[in-house]
Amino acid sequence: MIDFCEQIRSIAASLLVSVLLMGNPLTGSEPLDPEEFHIYLAIGGMNMSGGAPLEKEHSEVIDRCFLLNAEGQWEPASGSLNRYSTIRGEGSKESLGPLRGFVRQMLKANGNISIGLVVNAGEGNRNYIEHWRYKDSNYREARKRLKQARRKGTLKGVLWHQDGNRIDSSLSYLKDMIGNLRVDQKMLNLPFVVGRVGGAGFRQYDSKYRALKEDVHAIGYATSEDLSLEGRYFDSKSALALGELYADEMLRVHREWPFMEDSSFRPDVDVIDVHVHAREKTVNGLDEVRDWMARNGVRRCISLPLTPVVPKNEEERKVMLENFSTHKGKVDRFCIIEPEDVSTVDEAVAILKKEKAEGAIGFGEHYGRNRMFDDPANLRLYEACEIVGLPICFHIDNNKNMEEKGLPRLERVLKMFPKCNFIAHAQFWLQFVDGTCDRLLQKYPNLYAEPSGLRMVSVLNRDRTYTKKFLIRNADKILFGTDAGWWSFKKSVEQREMQFSLFEQLDLPKDVKEKIYYKNASKLFGFGLSDTDR
């Protein structure tokens, strides 16, 4: 009889959910107004998942709240809100966490909205912060589910709760995760609220999490100082109270950082973009660059050839040169030689002299595939560029111009070729936080840097106070670049490269903005300031 009753209750519950889903506009052909459907991503460890027992009232559907399920659909939220997490530990219990209290408080503050929860919390080793950094497993899972969720709503914030650490750099890693998520979601001011577990671990990390609010913008801290634990988990009362603290902090961040489209930020000075990739050998291939420049307020740009656009014969080279002749004074070009294509410095010099005579103003983007930065084949190219007088834009990553911590190989090259100007790109910036970039830019007159590429936006948006001081200190050495290319030139202004938004939001002094946006490039490449001055 008991089993039969349980089956009846289960069927009734399923029918109730089905009826609710039928009336839920999120699952029909007419979704809710995305502006009124607010999405929150909830991630972290076991206390975001929750460990307090579920009471009878927790099985009831939460009015105006929906949960993203395993199929990427919205269903009325009830019961354990972490049950669809893709990183739950085996044997995880259905339990109560802070999100019910969070939703209750948020809906009380605004009676016109509904809330969608994307909950992807983990337990045990899946809780550690190193699993949440860029491209790591937990991060990828959360990002995938968030992409599904954003089709029908507006992302309004992220909730993070961390229960333990096994590395000293956990706070730095957390800054990385926040910066990466903001860039991935194309919301440089995406609100974050972070929380810490109570008990013995609280005192150790409380001061660090409070300091996080000083370093990172648009962030809140839900302290758990006065909340109670039962073992490792918050009890029911404390879990709900923690959720309300999350809501209070989220509402505060919303007030202090009102939502603005990143595309609404537009430079009020002229712009030279020193790093784009055009279809150079395609007939009229620079026309799309011209149109992109007009939409984004770019007065002049430099195209760096990648392998697919390098001319393979004289006919293609003729088309390339005609393209740049047509757009002379607006679109300039660099040239490239692969390290393995020449065996002597003299060979490289002969090629580069011809390129310079036909309009090339620099060398790059230099990849050095599967070579260390100071590989002998690379050194030949650096020496040839110094002889011919061409600046070098170089790329560093895990298999191109490879380096070590502290960039000792780059430093060796800067000393070897003091009359050759080098422009740093890509993973050069990954050593921004530890001061390596600052030290090298300050020490070597022949080193410049440009922040093109999304990963670099994440790094510079990570701690805006430090970034602003860095840019002011190195105002004569930073060039503006986006890494826009033929894959992105046709995007609308609403999808513009995020460097524009970031640099405008840093509130830099006008003289610093002018140097970074166009004066440094004018000086380095000999354009003459009259080419860009209004």
C-alpha positions as CSV (number, residue, x, y, z in Angstrom):
1,M,0.0,0.0,0.0
2,I,2.8,2.4,0.9
3,D,4.6,1.8,-2.5
4,F,1.2,2.3,-4.3
5,C,0.7,5.6,-2.4
6,E,4.2,6.8,-3.2
7,Q,3.5,6.0,-6.9
8,I,0.3,8.0,-6.9
9,R,2.0,11.0,-5.2
10,S,4.9,10.7,-7.8
11,I,2.4,10.7,-10.7
12,A,0.4,13.6,-9.2
13,A,3.6,15.6,-8.9
14,S,4.6,14.9,-12.5
15,L,1.1,16.0,-13.7
16,L,1.4,19.2,-11.6
17,V,4.7,20.0,-13.2
18,S,3.4,19.2,-16.6
19,V,0.4,21.5,-16.1
20,L,2.7,24.3,-14.8
21,L,5.0,23.9,-17.8
22,M,2.0,24.1,-20.2
23,G,1.2,27.4,-18.7
24,N,4.7,28.6,-18.4
25,P,5.4,31.1,-21.2
26,L,9.1,30.1,-21.1
27,T,8.3,26.8,-22.6
28,G,5.8,28.0,-25.2
29,S,6.3,29.8,-28.5
30,E,6.0,33.2,-26.9
31,P,8.8,33.7,-24.3
32,L,8.6,36.3,-21.5
33,D,10.0,39.7,-22.2
34,P,13.8,39.0,-21.8
35,E,14.1,42.3,-19.9
36,E,11.8,41.0,-17.2
37,F,13.2,37.5,-17.0
38,H,16.4,37.9,-14.9
39,I,18.9,35.1,-15.0
40,Y,21.4,34.3,-12.3
41,L,24.3,31.8,-12.5
42,A,24.9,30.1,-9.1
43,I,28.3,28.2,-8.9
44,G,30.8,27.0,-6.4
45,G,31.0,24.3,-3.8
46,M,28.9,22.2,-1.5
47,N,27.2,25.0,0.3
48,M,26.0,26.6,-2.9
49,S,24.5,23.1,-3.6
50,G,23.2,23.0,0.0
51,G,23.3,20.4,2.7
52,A,20.3,21.3,5.0
53,P,17.4,18.8,4.9
54,L,14.5,19.7,2.6
55,E,11.3,20.3,4.5
56,K,7.8,19.8,3.2
57,E,7.4,23.5,2.2
58,H,10.5,23.3,0.0
59,S,8.9,20.9,-2.4
60,E,6.4,23.7,-3.3
61,V,7.0,25.6,-6.6
62,I,8.5,29.0,-6.1
63,D,6.3,31.6,-7.6
64,R,7.9,33.5,-10.5
65,C,11.1,31.4,-10.4
66,F,12.3,28.9,-12.9
67,L,15.2,26.4,-13.0
68,L,17.2,25.4,-16.0
69,N,16.9,21.6,-16.4
70,A,19.1,19.0,-17.9
71,E,17.5,19.6,-21.4
72,G,18.3,23.3,-21.3
73,Q,14.6,24.1,-20.7
74,W,13.1,26.2,-18.0
75,E,10.8,24.5,-15.4
76,P,9.1,25.9,-12.3
77,A,11.7,25.9,-9.5
78,S,11.0,23.6,-6.5
79,G,12.8,21.2,-4.2
80,S,16.6,20.9,-4.5
81,L,17.7,23.6,-6.8
82,N,21.1,22.0,-7.6
83,R,19.7,18.8,-8.9
84,Y,20.5,19.5,-12.6
85,S,24.1,20.5,-11.9
86,T,26.5,18.6,-14.3
87,I,29.3,18.5,-11.7
88,R,27.4,17.1,-8.7
89,G,29.2,14.4,-6.8
90,E,27.9,10.8,-6.9
91,G,25.3,10.1,-4.3
92,S,24.5,13.8,-3.7
93,K,21.5,14.3,-1.5
94,E,18.5,16.4,-2.3
95,S,19.0,19.3,0.0
96,L,18.4,23.0,0.8
97,G,20.9,25.7,-0.1
98,P,20.9,29.5,-0.1
99,L,19.1,30.1,-3.4
100,R,15.6,29.9,-2.0
101,G,16.4,32.7,0.3
102,F,18.1,34.6,-2.5
103,V,15.1,34.4,-4.8
104,R,12.6,35.3,-2.1
105,Q,14.5,38.5,-1.3
106,M,15.1,39.4,-5.0
107,L,11.4,39.0,-5.9
108,K,10.3,41.0,-2.9
109,A,12.5,43.9,-4.2
110,N,10.9,43.8,-7.7
111,G,7.4,42.6,-8.2
112,N,7.6,42.9,-12.0
113,I,10.2,40.3,-12.8
114,S,10.7,36.5,-12.9
115,I,13.9,34.8,-12.0
116,G,15.7,32.0,-13.8
117,L,18.4,30.0,-11.9
118,V,21.3,28.2,-13.6
119,V,22.8,26.2,-10.8
120,N,26.0,24.3,-11.3
121,A,27.6,23.7,-8.0
122,G,30.0,20.9,-7.1
123,E,31.2,19.0,-4.1
124,G,34.5,17.5,-2.8
125,N,37.4,18.1,-5.2
126,R,35.1,19.7,-7.7
127,N,34.8,22.6,-5.3
128,Y,38.4,23.8,-5.5
129,I,38.9,27.1,-7.3
130,E,41.5,25.7,-9.7
131,H,38.7,23.8,-11.4
132,W,36.9,27.1,-12.1
133,R,39.5,29.0,-14.0
134,Y,39.5,29.7,-17.7
135,K,38.7,26.6,-19.8
136,D,38.8,24.3,-16.8
137,S,36.2,21.6,-16.5
138,N,33.8,23.2,-14.0
139,Y,34.0,26.6,-15.8
140,R,33.2,25.0,-19.2
141,E,30.2,23.2,-17.9
142,A,28.8,26.4,-16.3
143,R,29.4,28.4,-19.4
144,K,27.7,25.8,-21.6
145,R,24.5,25.9,-19.5
146,L,24.6,29.7,-19.2
147,K,24.6,29.9,-23.0
148,Q,21.4,27.9,-23.1
149,A,19.8,30.0,-20.5
150,R,20.5,33.4,-22.1
151,R,18.4,32.6,-25.1
152,K,15.3,33.7,-23.3
153,G,16.4,36.1,-20.6
154,T,18.8,38.8,-19.4
155,L,21.8,37.8,-17.3
156,K,21.8,39.9,-14.2
157,G,24.6,38.4,-12.0
158,V,26.6,35.5,-10.7
159,L,26.6,34.0,-7.2
160,W,29.8,32.2,-6.1
161,H,30.3,30.2,-2.9
162,Q,33.6,28.6,-2.0
163,D,34.0,26.2,0.9
164,G,37.6,25.3,0.9
165,N,41.0,25.9,-0.7
166,R,44.2,23.9,-1.2
167,I,46.3,26.6,-2.8
168,D,47.5,30.0,-1.5
169,S,46.6,31.8,-4.7
170,S,42.9,31.1,-4.4
171,L,42.0,34.8,-4.4
172,S,44.0,35.4,-7.5
173,Y,42.3,32.5,-9.2
174,L,38.9,33.9,-8.2
175,K,39.8,37.2,-9.9
176,D,40.8,35.3,-13.0
177,M,37.4,33.4,-13.0
178,I,35.5,36.7,-12.6
179,G,37.4,38.4,-15.4
180,N,37.0,35.5,-17.7
181,L,33.3,35.1,-17.2
182,R,32.8,38.8,-17.8
183,V,34.5,38.6,-21.1
184,D,32.9,35.4,-22.2
185,Q,29.5,36.8,-21.5
186,K,30.5,40.2,-23.1
187,M,29.5,42.0,-19.9
188,L,32.5,43.8,-18.5
189,N,30.5,44.9,-15.5
190,L,28.6,41.6,-14.8
191,P,27.7,41.7,-11.1
192,F,29.3,39.1,-8.9
193,V,28.5,38.3,-5.3
194,V,30.9,35.9,-3.5
195,G,30.5,34.1,-0.2
196,R,32.6,32.1,2.2
197,V,31.8,29.2,4.5
198,G,31.5,29.9,8.2
199,G,33.2,28.1,11.1
200,A,36.9,27.6,11.4
201,G,37.6,28.5,7.8
202,F,35.9,31.9,8.1
203,R,38.5,33.9,9.8
204,Q,41.3,32.8,7.5
205,Y,39.6,34.1,4.4
206,D,37.3,36.9,5.6
207,S,39.8,39.7,5.2
208,K,40.8,38.5,1.8
209,Y,37.2,38.4,0.5
210,R,36.6,41.9,2.0
211,A,39.7,43.1,0.2
212,L,38.3,41.6,-3.1
213,K,35.7,44.4,-3.0
214,E,38.5,46.9,-3.1
215,D,40.3,45.4,-6.1
216,V,37.5,44.2,-8.3
217,H,34.6,46.4,-9.5
218,A,30.9,45.5,-9.4
219,I,31.3,42.9,-6.7
220,G,29.7,42.1,-3.4
221,Y,30.6,39.9,-0.4
222,A,28.0,37.9,1.5
223,T,29.7,37.3,4.8
224,S,28.7,34.2,6.8
225,E,30.1,35.4,10.1
226,D,27.0,35.0,12.2
227,L,25.6,31.9,10.5
228,S,25.6,28.3,11.9
229,L,26.9,25.1,10.5
230,E,25.8,21.5,11.1
231,G,29.0,19.7,10.3
232,R,30.3,21.2,7.0
233,Y,26.9,22.6,5.9
234,F,24.8,25.5,6.9
235,D,21.6,24.6,8.8
236,S,18.2,25.4,7.2
237,K,17.8,28.8,8.9
238,S,21.4,29.9,8.1
239,A,21.2,28.7,4.5
240,L,18.1,30.8,3.9
241,A,19.7,33.8,5.7
242,L,22.8,33.5,3.5
243,G,20.7,33.6,0.4
244,E,19.1,36.8,1.7
245,L,22.6,38.3,2.2
246,Y,23.5,37.3,-1.3
247,A,20.4,39.2,-2.5
248,D,21.1,42.3,-0.4
249,E,24.6,42.5,-1.9
250,M,23.4,41.8,-5.4
251,L,20.8,44.6,-5.1
252,R,23.5,46.9,-3.9
253,V,25.8,46.1,-6.8
254,H,22.9,46.7,-9.2
255,R,22.3,50.2,-7.7
256,E,26.0,51.1,-7.9
257,W,26.6,49.6,-11.3
258,P,23.5,50.2,-13.4
259,F,23.4,48.1,-16.5
260,M,24.9,49.6,-19.7
261,E,25.5,48.0,-23.0
262,D,29.2,47.7,-23.7
263,S,28.6,48.9,-27.2
264,S,27.5,52.3,-25.9
265,F,31.0,53.3,-24.9
266,R,32.8,55.0,-27.8
267,P,36.1,56.8,-27.8
268,D,36.0,60.6,-27.9
269,V,39.4,60.8,-29.6
270,D,40.8,59.4,-32.8
271,V,41.8,55.8,-32.9
272,I,44.6,53.9,-34.7
273,D,44.1,50.1,-34.4
274,V,47.6,48.5,-34.8
275,H,46.3,44.9,-35.0
276,V,43.7,43.7,-37.4
277,H,43.6,40.8,-39.9
278,A,42.3,41.6,-43.4
279,R,41.7,39.5,-46.5
280,E,44.7,41.1,-48.2
281,K,44.9,39.1,-51.4
282,T,41.2,39.1,-52.1
283,V,40.0,41.5,-54.7
284,N,38.5,44.5,-52.8
285,G,39.4,42.6,-49.6
286,L,40.0,45.8,-47.6
287,D,36.6,47.3,-48.3
288,E,35.1,45.4,-45.3
289,V,37.9,46.9,-43.2
290,R,37.0,50.4,-44.4
291,D,33.4,49.8,-43.4
292,W,34.3,48.3,-40.0
293,M,36.5,51.3,-39.3
294,A,33.7,53.7,-40.1
295,R,31.3,51.9,-37.8
296,N,33.8,51.9,-34.9
297,G,35.4,55.3,-35.2
298,V,38.8,54.0,-36.3
299,R,40.7,56.5,-38.4
300,R,43.6,54.2,-39.4
301,C,44.6,50.6,-38.9
302,I,47.4,48.1,-39.6
303,S,46.7,44.7,-41.1
304,L,49.0,41.8,-39.9
305,P,49.0,38.9,-42.4
306,L,48.1,35.4,-41.3
307,T,49.0,32.3,-43.3
308,P,45.7,32.1,-45.2
309,V,46.1,35.6,-46.6
310,V,49.8,35.6,-47.5
311,P,50.1,35.8,-51.3
312,K,51.2,32.5,-52.9
313,N,52.1,33.9,-56.3
314,E,52.7,37.2,-58.2
315,E,49.1,37.5,-59.2
316,E,47.9,37.4,-55.6
317,R,50.7,39.7,-54.6
318,K,49.6,42.2,-57.2
319,V,46.0,42.2,-55.9
320,M,47.3,42.7,-52.3
321,L,49.4,45.7,-53.3
322,E,46.5,47.2,-55.2
323,N,44.2,46.8,-52.2
324,F,46.6,48.7,-49.9
325,S,47.2,51.4,-52.6
326,T,43.5,52.0,-52.8
327,H,43.3,52.5,-49.1
328,K,46.6,54.3,-48.6
329,G,46.7,56.4,-45.5
330,K,43.8,54.4,-44.0
331,V,45.0,50.8,-43.9
332,D,48.7,49.9,-43.6
333,R,50.3,46.5,-43.7
334,F,52.9,44.4,-42.0
335,C,54.8,41.6,-43.7
336,I,55.9,38.2,-42.5
337,I,58.6,35.5,-43.1
338,E,58.4,32.1,-41.5
339,P,61.6,31.3,-39.5
340,E,62.2,28.2,-41.6
341,D,61.9,30.0,-44.9
342,V,65.3,31.6,-44.7
343,S,68.7,30.2,-43.6
344,T,70.7,33.4,-43.3
345,V,70.2,36.9,-42.1
346,D,71.1,38.2,-45.5
347,E,68.3,36.3,-47.1
348,A,65.8,37.8,-44.7
349,V,67.2,41.3,-45.2
350,A,66.8,41.0,-48.9
351,I,63.1,40.0,-48.6
352,L,62.3,42.6,-46.0
353,K,63.9,45.4,-48.0
354,K,61.6,44.6,-50.9
355,E,58.6,44.4,-48.6
356,K,59.5,47.8,-47.0
357,A,60.0,49.4,-50.5
358,E,56.5,48.2,-51.4
359,G,54.8,49.6,-48.4
360,A,55.3,47.3,-45.4
361,I,55.7,49.3,-42.1
362,G,56.4,46.4,-39.7
363,F,56.9,42.7,-39.3
364,G,54.4,40.2,-37.9
365,E,52.3,38.8,-36.5
366,H,55.4,36.7,-35.8
367,Y,54.4,33.2,-34.6
368,G,57.6,31.1,-34.4
369,R,55.6,27.9,-34.3
370,N,57.0,25.2,-32.0
371,R,60.0,27.4,-31.2
372,M,61.3,29.1,-28.1
373,F,61.2,32.9,-28.3
374,D,65.0,33.1,-28.7
375,D,65.3,30.1,-31.1
376,P,68.3,30.7,-33.5
377,A,65.9,30.8,-36.5
378,N,63.9,33.6,-34.7
379,L,67.1,35.5,-33.9
380,R,67.9,35.7,-37.6
381,L,64.6,37.4,-38.3
382,Y,65.0,39.8,-35.3
383,E,68.4,40.8,-36.6
384,A,67.1,41.3,-40.1
385,C,64.3,43.5,-38.9
386,E,66.8,45.6,-36.9
387,I,68.9,46.1,-40.0
388,V,65.9,47.0,-42.2
389,G,64.2,49.1,-39.6
390,L,60.9,47.2,-39.2
391,P,59.1,47.0,-35.8
392,I,58.1,43.4,-34.8
393,C,54.7,42.4,-33.4
394,F,55.2,39.0,-31.8
395,H,52.7,36.4,-30.5
396,I,53.5,34.2,-27.4
397,D,51.5,31.1,-26.4
398,N,52.0,27.5,-25.5
399,N,53.4,26.5,-28.9
400,K,54.4,29.8,-30.5
401,N,57.5,31.8,-29.4
402,M,57.4,29.8,-26.2
403,E,58.6,31.5,-23.0
404,E,59.1,30.9,-19.3
405,K,57.9,32.7,-16.2
406,G,59.4,36.2,-16.0
407,L,59.9,36.2,-19.8
408,P,63.7,35.8,-19.6
409,R,64.0,34.9,-23.4
410,L,62.2,38.0,-24.4
411,E,64.5,40.0,-22.1
412,R,67.5,38.5,-23.7
413,V,66.3,39.4,-27.2
414,L,65.5,43.0,-26.1
415,K,69.1,43.3,-25.0
416,M,70.5,41.7,-28.1
417,F,68.6,44.0,-30.5
418,P,68.3,47.4,-28.8
419,K,67.6,49.3,-32.0
420,C,64.7,47.0,-33.0
421,N,61.2,47.9,-31.6
422,F,59.2,44.9,-30.4
423,I,55.4,45.0,-29.9
424,A,54.1,42.4,-27.4
425,H,50.9,40.6,-27.9
426,A,48.9,37.5,-26.6
427,Q,50.3,35.6,-23.6
428,F,52.8,38.4,-22.8
429,W,49.9,39.8,-20.9
430,L,49.4,36.7,-18.8
431,Q,52.3,37.9,-16.7
432,F,50.6,41.2,-16.1
433,V,49.5,40.5,-12.6
434,D,52.9,39.6,-11.2
435,G,54.5,42.8,-12.5
436,T,56.6,41.3,-15.2
437,C,54.9,43.3,-18.0
438,D,55.4,46.5,-16.0
439,R,59.0,45.8,-15.3
440,L,60.0,45.1,-18.9
441,L,58.1,48.0,-20.3
442,Q,59.7,50.4,-17.8
443,K,63.2,48.9,-18.4
444,Y,63.5,48.5,-22.2
445,P,62.9,51.5,-24.5
446,N,62.4,49.2,-27.5
447,L,59.5,47.3,-26.0
448,Y,55.8,48.2,-26.6
449,A,52.6,46.3,-25.9
450,E,49.1,46.2,-27.3
451,P,46.1,44.5,-25.7
452,S,44.4,42.9,-28.7
453,G,42.4,39.7,-28.2
454,L,39.6,38.8,-25.8
455,R,42.0,37.1,-23.3
456,M,43.8,40.4,-22.9
457,V,40.5,42.2,-22.1
458,S,39.9,39.7,-19.3
459,V,43.4,40.4,-17.8
460,L,43.0,44.1,-17.9
461,N,39.4,44.1,-16.7
462,R,40.4,41.9,-13.7
463,D,41.5,44.7,-11.4
464,R,40.8,48.1,-13.0
465,T,42.5,50.1,-10.3
466,Y,45.8,48.3,-11.0
467,T,45.2,48.5,-14.7
468,K,44.6,52.2,-14.7
469,K,47.8,52.9,-12.7
470,F,49.7,50.6,-15.1
471,L,48.5,52.4,-18.2
472,I,49.2,55.8,-16.8
473,R,52.7,54.7,-15.8
474,N,53.3,53.2,-19.2
475,A,51.4,55.7,-21.3
476,D,54.2,56.1,-23.8
477,K,54.5,52.3,-24.4
478,I,50.9,51.1,-25.0
479,L,49.3,50.9,-28.5
480,F,45.6,50.3,-29.1
481,G,44.7,47.1,-30.9
482,T,41.6,44.8,-31.2
483,D,42.6,41.7,-33.2
484,A,39.5,42.2,-35.3
485,G,39.6,40.2,-38.5
486,W,37.6,39.0,-41.6
487,W,35.7,36.8,-39.2
488,S,34.3,39.8,-37.3
489,F,34.4,42.8,-39.6
490,K,30.7,42.4,-40.6
491,K,29.5,42.4,-37.0
492,S,27.3,45.3,-35.9
493,V,28.4,48.0,-33.5
494,E,26.5,46.1,-30.7
495,Q,29.0,43.3,-31.2
496,R,32.1,45.5,-31.4
497,E,35.4,44.4,-30.0
498,M,35.5,44.9,-26.2
499,Q,38.7,46.9,-26.1
500,F,36.7,50.0,-27.0
501,S,34.4,49.5,-24.0
502,L,37.2,48.6,-21.6
503,F,39.4,51.6,-22.3
504,E,36.5,54.0,-22.1
505,Q,35.4,52.7,-18.7
506,L,38.9,53.0,-17.2
507,D,38.4,56.8,-17.0
508,L,41.9,57.5,-18.1
509,P,43.3,61.1,-18.3
510,K,42.8,62.6,-21.7
511,D,46.5,62.9,-22.5
512,V,46.9,59.2,-21.6
513,K,44.0,58.2,-23.9
514,E,45.4,60.2,-26.7
515,K,48.8,58.5,-26.5
516,I,47.3,55.0,-26.3
517,Y,44.6,55.5,-29.0
518,Y,46.8,57.2,-31.6
519,K,49.8,59.3,-30.7
520,N,52.1,56.4,-29.8
521,A,51.3,54.6,-33.0
522,S,51.8,57.8,-35.0
523,K,55.2,58.3,-33.5
524,L,56.3,54.7,-33.8
525,F,55.3,54.2,-37.4
526,G,56.0,57.8,-38.6
527,F,52.5,58.6,-39.6
528,G,52.7,62.2,-38.5
529,L,50.2,63.5,-35.9
530,S,48.5,65.6,-38.6
531,D,47.2,62.4,-40.1
532,T,45.0,61.8,-37.1
533,D,44.6,65.1,-35.3
534,R,41.2,66.7,-35.7
